[in-house]
């Protein structure tokens, strides 16, 4: 399980090198864990480089945590993106998020 590593990456604002099922390596800035009503946890992250299934290498991506195959904390740090807005709704509850200044786990 990579959840503890994800929470650490949120707390320390660390860039991550990860692979997702049937894909190549991706470098991401993790911003939140969202729990869906069925209990599935999703990593909300901004991808800065690497493999993509779409035309855009960069941008906001959602990854089902149970489908992350490898997860490596890199020494590189990041500042939370200004366009990040963690929002809980009927489709999911934010359970951990990076914040400007200080990261928190709920």
Order of alpha helices (4+ residues) and beta strands (2+ residues): alpha-beta-beta-beta-beta-beta-beta-beta
